[in-house]
Each structure stands twice: as C-alpha cells, then as structure tokens.
Amino acid sequence: MANTTTNPKGENRPVTDKAKDVASQVVDKAKDAASTVGGMVSSATSTVGHTADNLASSAGSGMKSLGETIGQHTPREGMLGTASQAVANTLKSGGKYLEQEGLSGMMDDATELIRRNPIPAVLIGIGIGFLIGRTLGS
C-alpha cells in the first residue's frame, strides 16, 4: 500500500503529490524574492547613477568657474598670456561639457568612440595595462 496523507478536506493523496505542491510553493516564493531583490538593486543602481551625474555636473560647474577666474586674472598677451588663456579656455569648455553631459553622457561618448575605433582602443588598453603592470611591479 502506498504512503498517503490526509489533506484538510479529508481526501487521501500520495505523499509525492504533497511534496510536489510544497516544492512548487517554494519555487514560487523564491521567484518572488528574486524579483523583489532585482527591483531593489535596479532602484539602488539608478539612485547611484543619478548621484554620480549630479556630482559630475557640480565638478563641471567648478571647472568652468575656475577657467573663468584664470581667464580674468592672468595676462592676456605674450607667451604666458597665450598659455594661461589656453588653459582657461580648456577648463571652461571641459567644465561646460561635464556640466551638460554628466557622467552618463561621458560614458556614452566613450562607448561610441570605442565602437568607431576598436583597434586603437584595444592598443590603448594594452598600453595602459602595461604601464600599470610596470608601476606595480617596481
């Protein structure tokens, strides 16, 4: 005679059916938990991304302000004036870019640049890896 169990309605069912039901419930609970955790991770990632973009925008604003200050308080003529104005203009344009695009915009631009120029990107990556290896190996 097979092992049976009595359910709340008083019906006899094989133990294997009961085990299948319990296993199905456990799987459903695990799926629900995984979905909840996935949603929480997605939300946290989004929050971190927005915070990074805000910080990058603030840094861009600071760079732009520094470029304007350098441009106003340094000579405009001669070799020193040319160099200082070039630094000021570079800081202003870099700050403006960072302020407008943020970190996510920079990553999108870098991804597009790598996509358009894959071989130089790989060579640059190898070069940077070599330099880091030499620095850490010393």
Secondary structure, DSSP 8 states (H G I E B T S, - for coil): ---EEE-TTS-EEEHHHHHHHHHHHHHHHHHHHHHHHHHHHHHHHHHHHHHHHHHHHHHHHHHHHHHHHHHHHS-SSHHHHHHHHHHHHHHHHHHHHHHHHHHHHHHHHHHHHHHH-HHHHHHHHHHHHHHHHHHHH-
